[in-house]
């Protein structure tokens, strides 16, 4: 049982890591959102 949980957790952490890398590279959802807010104001 604990093996399944750790595998699931590893997959979740991997996905979170990819999302963070995309955000830091400036092509993520939040980066686009901040750019849109900055262009409006």
Buried (B, 14 or more C-beta within 10 A) or exposed (E): EEEEEEEEEEEEEEEEEEEEEBBEEEEBEEBEEEEEEEEEE
